[in-house]
């Protein structure tokens, strides 16, 4: 079995990790932006092939909230994973749709160029229009190619990272109250 990669969090209070906006609009409590950023920054530094292991140190008087901390980390990053997967799906769908539109545009411009071919010998302007149409058709394929070749990857990378955090083992350890000051 592969050794887990450890991330250690020290909390002055369990409340420190939760978003202040958690209220009636939120079904589950969510982590605040600073906590999320800290966890993501640490997780990115660790080898991607190793499972993650969290050790969360909490003050002794808040140990009864240990399950709340574990659940919050897993639920929050489960939500982040689902968001990244949705962005990945939307990016790929948009890329394929735009590729289809670009390809149709390419076919239309090809036929326009063929229709204008009898006029090419008439002068430089017709040749300029032909070249302009050809360039425009290829430029129309630029954004779909960018979406399908490059833009989807960060969403997949993030979804995989969030999955690792979501599936991580989280252990809460009591910290003596004198160490939490």
C-alpha positions in Angstrom: 0.0 0.0 0.0 1.2 3.5 -0.8 2.1 5.8 2.0 -0.4 8.6 2.4 0.7 12.2 2.0 -0.1 14.2 5.1 -1.6 17.6 5.5 -1.7 19.1 9.0 -4.1 21.8 10.1 -4.0 23.6 13.5 -7.2 25.3 14.5 -7.6 27.9 17.2 -11.3 27.2 17.0 -13.4 24.8 14.8 -15.4 27.8 13.7 -12.3 29.2 12.0 -12.6 26.9 9.0 -16.3 27.6 8.3 -17.6 30.3 6.0 -19.3 33.1 7.7 -22.0 33.0 5.0 -23.2 29.6 6.2 -26.8 30.1 7.1 -30.3 29.4 6.0 -29.3 29.5 2.3 -26.7 26.7 2.8 -27.9 23.1 3.4 -24.4 22.1 4.6 -21.7 24.2 6.2 -18.9 25.1 3.8 -15.3 25.9 4.3 -14.2 29.5 4.1 -12.0 30.6 1.2 -8.8 30.8 3.2 -9.2 27.2 4.5 -10.0 25.9 1.0 -7.0 27.7 -0.5 -4.7 26.4 2.2 -5.8 22.8 1.7 -5.6 23.1 -2.1 -2.1 24.7 -1.9 -0.8 21.9 0.3 -2.5 19.1 -1.7 -1.0 20.4 -5.0 2.5 20.1 -3.5 2.1 16.5 -2.6 2.6 13.6 -5.0 -0.6 13.0 -7.0 -0.3 9.2 -6.8 -0.4 9.1 -3.0 -3.6 9.2 -1.0 -4.1 12.2 1.2 -4.3 12.1 5.0 -5.4 15.1 7.1 -4.5 15.6 10.7 -6.6 18.4 12.2 -5.6 19.6 15.6 -8.5 21.2 17.5 -8.7 22.7 21.0 -9.7 20.1 23.7 -13.0 21.9 24.5 -14.2 21.5 20.9 -13.5 17.8 20.4 -17.2 17.0 20.2 -17.2 18.9 16.9 -14.7 16.5 15.3 -17.3 14.8 13.1 -18.4 18.2 11.9 -14.9 19.1 10.8 -14.4 15.7 9.0 -17.9 16.0 7.3 -17.2 19.7 6.3 -13.9 18.8 4.5 -15.4 15.9 2.6 -18.7 17.7 1.7 -17.0 20.9 0.7 -14.5 19.2 -1.6 -17.2 16.9 -3.0 -19.1 20.0 -4.0 -15.9 21.5 -5.5 -15.3 18.3 -7.5 -18.9 18.3 -8.9 -18.4 22.0 -9.9 -15.2 21.2 -11.7 -16.7 18.2 -13.4 -19.6 20.3 -14.6 -17.2 23.0 -16.0 -15.3 20.2 -17.7 -18.5 18.8 -19.3 -19.6 22.3 -20.3 -16.3 23.1 -21.9 -16.2 19.9 -23.9 -19.8 20.3 -25.0 -19.1 23.9 -26.1 -15.9 22.9 -27.9 -17.7 20.2 -29.9 -20.6 22.5 -30.7 -18.3 25.2 -31.8 -16.2 22.8 -33.8 -19.4 21.7 -35.7 -20.3 25.3 -36.3 -16.8 26.1 -37.5 -16.7 23.1 -39.7 -20.1 24.1 -41.3 -18.6 27.6 -41.8 -15.5 26.1 -43.4 -17.6 24.1 -45.9 -19.7 27.2 -46.7 -16.6 29.3 -47.3 -15.1 26.5 -49.4 -18.1 26.6 -51.7 -18.1 30.4 -51.8 -14.4 30.2 -52.9 -15.4 27.7 -55.6 -18.2 30.0 -56.8 -15.8 32.9 -57.0 -13.2 30.9 -58.9 -14.3 32.1 -62.4 -13.5 35.7 -61.3 -10.0 35.1 -60.1 -8.4 36.0 -63.4 -10.4 39.2 -63.4 -7.9 40.8 -61.0 -6.3 41.0 -57.6 -9.5 41.9 -55.7 -11.2 38.6 -56.3 -8.0 36.8 -55.2 -7.9 38.9 -52.1 -11.5 38.0 -51.3 -10.7 34.3 -51.8 -7.8 34.4 -49.5 -9.8 36.4 -46.9 -12.5 33.7 -47.0 -10.0 30.9 -46.5 -8.3 32.7 -43.6 -11.6 33.5 -42.0 -12.8 29.9 -42.3 -9.6 28.6 -40.5 -9.8 31.3 -37.8 -13.4 30.2 -37.1 -11.9 26.8 -36.0 -9.4 28.4 -33.7 -11.6 28.7 -30.6 -13.1 25.2 -30.8 -9.5 23.8 -31.2 -8.4 25.8 -28.1 -11.3 24.5 -26.1 -10.8 20.9 -27.1 -7.1 20.9 -26.9 -6.3 23.0 -23.9 -9.1 24.5 -21.8 -10.6 21.3 -20.5 -7.5 20.1 -18.8 -7.5 22.5 -15.7 -11.0 21.4 -14.9 -10.1 17.8 -15.0 -7.0 18.4 -13.0 -9.0 20.3 -10.3 -11.7 17.6 -10.3 -9.1 14.9 -9.6 -7.4 17.0 -6.9 -10.8 17.7 -5.2 -11.6 13.9 -5.5 -8.4 13.1 -3.6 -9.3 15.6 -0.9 -12.9 14.4 -0.7 -11.7 10.8 -0.3 -9.0 11.6 2.1 -8.7 10.2 5.6 -9.3 13.0 8.2 -8.2 12.5 11.8 -9.0 15.0 14.5 -6.6 15.3 17.4 -7.1 17.1 20.6 -4.7 19.9 21.1 -4.2 21.0 24.7 -5.8 24.4 25.4 -2.5 25.9 26.4 -1.1 25.2 22.8 -4.1 26.9 21.2 -3.3 30.3 22.6 
